[in-house]
């Protein structure tokens, strides 16, 4: 088991829009323009319409507007001779007005920011910096698809906008679309090869894809650029540990602690090295030390939970996992581990509920649907189980376990025709699995196709010669065929296997 690692992606890079000078209301300064006043600068002019437009533009920039222009007012301005430059000045001023209002919102108050950015973009829809800033607000709101949509729009206008590429990679990563995150960060690095954070983030994405060599290269580049940042050594240490290079990992964790002696993730990293070497009690000391510094470190708690499990202290493991989820309800790895422990205790309802939470966090994960379907089957919720398995196959048509579980349910419900189709597909995807062949043999037996049943179960026994169930199933087929000698021989083998398995 690998804990979810700390991903230090740094601050979201904002669009850095340039604010126009909005009017400060005072007795000494003219009030913002009303529409009729703006219109009169064109209709009542005694100079050229071109110069009137220039004066109107300058007045808009200096005094601002008291109104939000609509389509009818735009048409009147056009009729009065308003040119494209004047209309652009009006739209830009209104865009900046609402951008300024968004900037006045608290940093994490996306409910305040987004409506103002919406209004800003209504007036100036191709403003790249506002698109980037609204994407930031969407990211804060965990609306990652909308964030990506805005950043994609920004990149259609400015394909080499570094901020848009960098930030879109963050949203892709939060959607677990690490491949696209890597593509965007690679483009960002081509634009600015000296930004260490881009290497760090790309290394984290490579790590999530288990591409540890690539991750190590990127973390190495990061520590070259930022040698005094401890997090780079920690992340590279984790990648080394994933490659079973525990000693090199320990060197990196030690380097991080020389820079910051209370860096919790580095202390946890040291514990993980001991965990890797199966020195569980030593590992526990490091996790405890990390938690004394930060009692809410989900990284330390999660690793300690795993250590308690290895020490067969399951109630303590469960308590730590509960604590992780209490601190971070979206901690996928902790929810998975808790559900697994609950399954082991045959607490099907609680395990099912944890899988439901996981699906809510990532509804495109086919495995979560399979896990929940297994719990539903245990609870005799067959219809719900089949619906989940159908969805899993829709999400990933090549996910073998979904066909196995659905085929098993069809056997249980005596729909042997459907069961055979799923067994065939499962064996096509996983031809050397003894259990899959056993299930198909059972289906053939129920469909009275004895030759195919014996063929499949014989192959299953070849793959797993210690399965008493398989010998008993073949004995049943031989008995039906009237071959009592072979049936008795298989039954005798099954009995020996069961006797040997008894404590």
C-alpha positions in Angstrom: 0.0 0.0 0.0 1.2 3.5 -0.8 -0.1 6.5 1.1 -1.4 9.5 -0.7 1.6 11.8 -0.9 1.7 15.5 -0.3 1.5 17.3 -3.6 3.0 20.7 -3.3 1.7 22.4 -6.4 2.3 25.9 -5.0 -0.1 28.8 -5.6 -2.4 28.9 -8.6 -0.9 31.4 -11.1 -3.4 34.2 -11.6 -4.1 36.0 -14.9 -2.4 39.2 -13.8 -4.9 41.5 -15.4 -4.0 45.1 -15.6 -6.6 47.2 -13.9 -7.7 50.5 -15.4 -8.0 53.4 -13.0 -11.6 53.1 -11.7 -13.1 56.5 -10.6 -12.8 57.4 -6.9 -16.0 59.2 -6.0 -15.4 62.6 -4.4 -16.7 66.1 -4.5 -13.8 67.2 -6.6 -14.1 64.5 -9.3 -16.9 64.3 -11.8 -19.4 61.5 -11.4 -19.3 58.5 -13.7 -21.1 59.0 -17.0 -24.7 58.3 -17.5 -25.8 56.8 -20.8 -27.5 59.9 -22.0 -24.4 62.0 -21.3 -22.2 59.5 -23.3 -24.7 59.5 -26.1 -24.8 63.3 -26.2 -21.0 63.4 -26.7 -21.7 62.0 -30.2 -25.1 63.4 -31.1 -24.4 66.9 -29.9 -20.8 67.3 -31.2 -19.8 70.3 -33.2 -16.5 68.7 -34.2 -15.7 65.6 -36.4 -17.3 62.4 -35.3 -13.8 60.8 -35.2 -12.6 63.3 -32.6 -15.9 63.0 -30.7 -15.2 59.3 -30.4 -11.7 59.9 -29.1 -13.0 62.3 -26.5 -15.7 59.8 -25.5 -13.1 57.1 -25.1 -10.9 59.3 -22.9 -13.9 60.3 -20.8 -14.9 56.7 -20.2 -11.4 55.8 -19.1 -11.2 58.8 -16.8 -14.6 58.9 -15.2 -16.1 55.5 -15.8 -19.7 54.6 -16.3 -22.8 54.7 -14.1 -24.5 52.0 -16.2 -24.0 48.5 -17.6 -24.6 48.8 -21.3 -27.1 46.6 -23.0 -27.9 45.7 -26.6 -30.4 48.5 -27.1 -27.9 51.1 -25.8 -25.2 49.7 -28.0 -27.4 50.0 -31.0 -28.1 53.7 -30.2 -24.4 54.4 -29.8 -23.7 52.8 -33.2 -26.5 54.8 -34.8 -25.0 58.0 -33.3 -21.6 57.2 -34.9 -19.9 55.3 -32.1 -16.9 53.5 -33.5 -15.3 50.1 -32.6 -12.6 51.7 -30.5 -15.2 53.5 -28.3 -17.3 50.3 -27.9 -14.1 48.4 -27.0 -13.2 51.0 -24.4 -16.7 50.7 -22.8 -16.6 47.0 -22.8 -13.1 46.9 -21.3 -14.0 49.4 -18.6 -17.0 47.3 -17.6 -14.9 44.2 -17.6 -12.3 45.8 -15.3 -15.1 47.1 -13.1 -16.3 43.5 -12.3 -12.8 42.1 -12.3 -12.0 44.7 -9.5 -15.1 43.6 -7.6 -14.0 40.0 -7.9 -10.5 41.0 -6.6 -12.1 42.5 -3.5 -13.6 39.1 -2.6 -11.7 37.0 0.0 -9.1 34.8 -1.7 -11.1 31.6 -1.2 -14.6 33.0 -1.6 -15.4 31.6 -5.1 -19.1 32.2 -4.6 -18.3 35.9 -4.5 -15.7 35.8 -7.3 -17.3 33.7 -10.0 -20.4 35.9 -10.6 -18.2 39.0 -10.9 -15.9 37.2 -13.4 -19.0 36.0 -15.3 -20.1 39.6 -15.6 -16.6 40.8 -16.6 -16.5 38.2 -19.4 -20.0 39.1 -20.5 -18.5 42.4 -21.6 -15.1 41.2 -22.7 -15.4 37.5 -23.5 -11.9 37.0 -24.9 -10.0 38.6 -22.0 -7.4 35.9 -21.3 -6.4 37.1 -17.9 -10.0 37.1 -16.7 -10.5 33.6 -18.1 -7.5 32.5 -16.1 -8.7 34.2 -13.0 -12.2 32.7 -13.3 -10.6 29.3 -13.8 -8.8 29.8 -10.6 -12.1 30.4 -8.8 -13.6 27.3 -10.4 -10.5 25.4 -9.2 -11.0 26.6 -5.7 -14.6 25.5 -6.0 -13.4 22.0 -7.1 -15.2 22.5 -10.4 -12.3 21.3 -12.4 -14.0 20.7 -15.7 -15.2 24.3 -15.8 -11.7 25.4 -14.9 -10.3 23.4 -17.8 -12.9 24.8 -20.1 -11.9 28.4 -19.3 -8.2 27.7 -19.6 -8.7 25.9 -22.9 -10.5 29.1 -24.1 -7.6 31.2 -23.0 -5.2 28.9 -24.8 -7.2 29.1 -28.0 -6.6 32.8 -27.9 -2.9 32.6 -26.6 -1.6 29.1 -27.3 1.7 29.8 -25.5 0.2 31.4 -22.4 2.4 29.9 -19.6 -0.1 30.6 -16.8 -3.0 28.9 -18.6 -0.9 25.8 -19.4 0.5 25.6 -15.8 -3.0 26.0 -14.2 -4.8 23.7 -16.6 -2.2 21.0 -15.7 -3.3 21.4 -12.0 -7.0 20.9 -12.9 -6.2 17.9 -15.0 -4.2 16.5 -12.2 -7.0 17.0 -9.7 -9.2 15.0 -12.1 -6.5 12.3 -12.1 -5.9 13.0 -15.8 -2.2 12.8 -15.3 -1.4 12.3 -19.0 -2.9 15.6 -20.0 -1.3 17.3 -17.0 2.1 16.1 -18.2 1.4 17.3 -21.7 0.6 20.8 -20.5 3.5 21.0 -18.1 5.9 19.8 -20.9 4.7 22.7 -23.0 5.0 25.1 -20.1 8.6 23.9 -19.5 9.4 24.6 -23.2 8.2 28.2 -22.7 10.1 28.7 -19.3 12.6 25.9 -18.6 13.8 27.7 -15.4 10.5 27.4 -13.4 11.2 24.7 -10.9 7.5 24.3 -9.9 6.6 23.0 -13.4 9.2 20.2 -13.0 7.9 19.5 -9.5 4.3 19.2 -10.7 5.2 17.1 -13.7 7.3 14.8 -11.5 4.3 14.4 -9.2 2.1 13.5 -12.2 4.7 11.0 -13.5 4.8 9.5 -9.9 1.0 9.1 -10.0 1.4 7.1 -13.2 4.1 4.9 -11.6 6.7 6.3 -14.0 9.3 6.7 -11.3 12.3 7.2 -13.5 10.7 10.2 -15.2 9.5 11.5 -11.8 13.1 11.2 -10.4 14.5 13.2 -13.3 12.0 16.0 -12.8 12.4 16.1 -9.0 16.2 16.2 -9.6 15.8 19.2 -11.8 13.6 20.8 -9.2 16.2 20.4 -6.5 18.8 21.8 -8.9 16.8 24.9 -9.3 15.6 25.1 -5.7 18.3 23.3 -3.6 17.0 24.8 -0.3 13.4 23.5 -0.8 13.0 20.4 1.3 9.8 19.1 -0.5 11.8 18.3 -3.6 14.0 15.8 -1.7 11.0 14.3 0.0 9.2 13.7 -3.3 12.3 12.3 -4.9 12.8 10.1 -1.9 9.2 8.7 -2.3 9.9 7.9 -5.9 13.2 6.1 -5.0 11.2 4.1 -2.4 8.7 3.2 -5.0 11.6 1.7 -7.0 12.7 -0.3 -3.9 15.7 1.9 -3.5 15.3 2.4 0.2 18.8 3.6 0.9 18.7 6.4 -1.7 15.2 7.3 -0.4 16.6 7.6 3.1 19.4 9.9 1.9 16.8 12.3 0.4 14.7 12.3 3.5 17.7 13.1 5.6 18.7 15.9 3.2 15.2 17.4 3.7 15.4 17.2 7.4 18.8 19.0 7.4 16.9 21.9 5.7 13.9 21.6 8.0 14.2 19.5 11.1 10.4 19.5 11.7 9.4 18.7 8.1 6.6 16.2 8.9 6.6 14.5 5.4 10.4 13.8 5.7 9.9 12.3 9.1 7.1 10.1 7.7 9.4 9.2 4.8 12.0 7.9 7.3 9.3 5.8 8.8 8.2 4.5 5.4 11.8 3.3 4.8 11.6 1.2 8.0 8.1 0.1 6.9 9.6 -1.1 3.6 12.3 -3.0 5.5 9.5 -4.6 7.7 10.8 -2.9 10.8 7.3 -2.0 12.0 8.1 -0.9 15.5 10.8 1.4 14.3 8.5 2.8 11.7 5.9 3.5 14.3 8.3 5.7 16.3 8.8 8.0 13.3 5.0 8.2 12.6 4.4 9.0 16.2 7.1 11.7 16.1 5.5 13.2 13.0 2.1 13.3 14.7 3.6 15.0 17.8 4.6 17.9 15.4 1.3 17.8 13.4 -1.5 15.8 15.0 -3.6 16.3 11.9 -1.1 14.9 9.4 -3.2 12.5 7.3 0.0 11.3 5.7 1.4 10.2 9.1 -1.9 8.8 10.3 -2.5 6.8 7.1 1.0 5.2 7.3 0.6 4.5 10.9 -2.8 2.8 10.2 -1.0 0.5 7.7 1.7 -0.3 10.3 -0.9 -1.1 12.9 -2.5 -3.5 10.4 0.8 -5.2 9.8 1.2 -5.6 13.5 -2.4 -7.1 13.5 -3.7 -4.3 15.7 -6.8 -3.9 13.5 -8.9 -1.7 15.9 -6.0 0.8 16.1 -5.6 0.7 12.3 -9.3 1.4 12.0 -9.1 4.3 14.5 -6.3 5.9 12.6 -8.2 5.6 9.3 -11.3 7.0 10.9 -9.2 10.0 12.0 -7.8 10.5 8.5 -11.3 10.6 7.1 -12.5 12.9 9.8 -9.8 15.4 8.9 -10.1 14.9 5.1 -13.4 13.3 4.0 -12.1 13.2 0.4 -9.0 11.0 1.3 -9.5 8.3 -1.3 -6.7 5.9 -0.1 -7.9 6.0 3.5 -11.5 5.3 2.4 -10.3 2.4 0.3 -8.3 1.0 3.2 -11.1 1.4 5.7 -13.6 -0.3 3.3 -11.1 -3.2 2.9 -10.8 -3.6 6.6 -14.6 -3.5 7.0 -14.9 -6.2 4.3 -12.6 -8.4 6.3 -14.9 -7.9 9.3 -17.9 -8.8 7.1 -19.4 -5.4 7.8 -21.0 -5.2 4.4 -23.2 -2.1 5.0 -20.4 0.0 6.3 -18.0 -1.1 3.5 -20.7 -0.4 0.9 -21.2 3.1 2.3 -17.5 3.8 2.1 -17.5 2.7 -1.6 -20.5 5.0 -2.2 -18.4 7.9 -0.8 -15.6 6.9 -3.1 -17.9 6.9 -6.1 -19.1 10.4 -5.1 -15.5 11.6 -5.1 -14.6 9.9 -8.5 -17.6 8.7 -10.4 -15.5 7.7 -13.4 -13.6 5.1 -11.5 -14.8 1.7 -12.7 -13.1 -0.2 -9.9 -15.1 1.6 -7.2 -18.3 0.4 -8.9 -17.1 -3.2 -8.8 -16.1 -2.9 -5.1 -19.6 -1.6 -4.2 -21.3 -4.2 -6.3 -19.5 -7.0 -4.3 -20.9 -5.5 -1.1 -24.4 -5.2 -2.6 -24.2 -8.8 -3.7 -23.4 -9.8 -0.1 -26.4 -7.8 1.0 -28.6 -9.5 -1.6 -29.0 -6.1 -3.4 -28.7 -7.9 -6.7 -30.3 -5.3 -9.0 -28.1 -2.5 -7.6 -25.1 -4.7 -8.0 -25.8 -5.4 -11.6 -26.4 -1.7 -12.3 -23.0 -0.9 -10.8 -21.3 -3.6 -12.8 -23.0 -2.3 -16.0 -21.7 1.1 -15.3 -18.2 -0.2 -14.6 -18.2 -1.9 -18.0 -19.6 1.3 -19.6 -16.7 3.3 -18.1 -14.1 0.6 -19.0 -15.2 -2.1 -21.5 -11.9 -4.0 -20.9 -12.1 -4.2 -17.1 -12.1 -8.0 -16.5 -13.3 -8.1 -12.9 -16.6 -6.5 -13.8 -17.5 -9.4 -16.2 -16.3 -11.9 -13.6 -18.6 -10.4 -10.9 -21.6 -9.9 -13.2 -21.2 -13.4 -14.5 -21.1 -14.7 -10.9 -24.3 -12.9 -10.2 -26.0 -14.2 -13.3 -25.1 -17.8 -12.2 -26.6 -17.1 -8.8 -29.7 -15.8 -10.5 -29.7 -18.8 -12.9 -29.5 -16.7 -16.0 -26.9 -19.0 -17.5 -27.1 -17.6 -21.0 -26.0 -14.1 -19.8 -23.5 -15.7 -17.4 -21.9 -17.6 -20.3 -21.4 -14.4 -22.3 -19.7 -12.7 -19.3 -17.6 -15.8 -18.6 -16.4 -15.8 -22.2 -15.5 -12.2 -22.1 -13.7 -12.5 -18.8 -11.6 -15.5 -20.0 -10.9 -13.6 -23.2 -9.4 -10.8 -21.1 -7.9 -13.1 -18.4 -7.3 -16.5 -20.0 -5.1 -18.0 -17.3 -7.4 -17.4 -14.3 -8.5 -20.7 -12.7 -11.6 -19.1 -11.1 -12.9 -17.8 -14.4 -12.6 -21.2 -16.0 -14.3 -22.8 -13.0 -17.3 -20.4 -13.3 -17.6 -21.1 -17.0 -17.5 -24.8 -16.3 -20.3 -24.4 -13.9 -22.3 -22.6 -16.5 -21.7 -25.3 -19.1 -22.7 -27.9 -16.6 -26.0 -26.1 -16.0 -26.5 -25.9 -19.7 -25.9 -29.6 -20.0 -22.8 -29.2 -22.1 -20.7 -31.7 -20.2 -17.8 -31.9 -22.6 -17.2 -28.2 -22.4 -17.7 -28.3 -18.6 -15.0 -31.0 -18.2 -12.7 -29.2 -20.6 -12.9 -25.9 -18.7 -12.6 -27.5 -15.2 -9.7 -29.6 -16.3 -7.9 -26.5 -17.4 -8.8 -24.8 -14.2 -7.3 -27.7 -12.2 -4.1 -27.4 -14.3 -3.8 -23.8 -13.3 -4.7 -24.4 -9.7 -4.2 -28.0 -8.6 -5.1 -27.3 -5.0 -8.8 -26.3 -5.5 -11.0 -28.9 -3.8 -14.1 -27.2 -5.4 -12.7 -27.8 -8.9 -12.2 -31.5 -8.3 -15.7 -31.8 -6.8 -17.2 -30.0 -9.8 -15.5 -32.3 -12.3 -16.5 -35.3 -10.2 -20.1 -34.0 -10.6 -19.7 -33.8 -14.4 -18.2 -37.3 -14.6 -21.0 -38.7 -12.4 -23.6 -37.2 -14.8 -21.8 -38.8 -17.7 -21.8 -42.2 -15.9 -18.0 -42.3 -15.5 -18.1 -43.3 -11.8 -14.5 -44.3 -11.6 -13.2 -40.8 -12.5 -15.8 -39.2 -10.4 -14.7 -41.2 -7.3 -11.0 -40.4 -8.1 -11.8 -36.7 -8.2 -13.8 -36.9 -5.0 -11.0 -38.6 -3.2 -8.5 -35.9 -4.3 -11.0 -33.2 -3.1 -11.2 -34.9 0.3 -7.4 -35.0 0.6 -7.1 -31.3 -0.2 -9.8 -30.4 2.3 -8.2 -32.5 5.0 -4.8 -30.9 4.4 -6.3 -27.4 4.6 -7.8 -28.0 8.1 -6.0 -26.4 10.9 
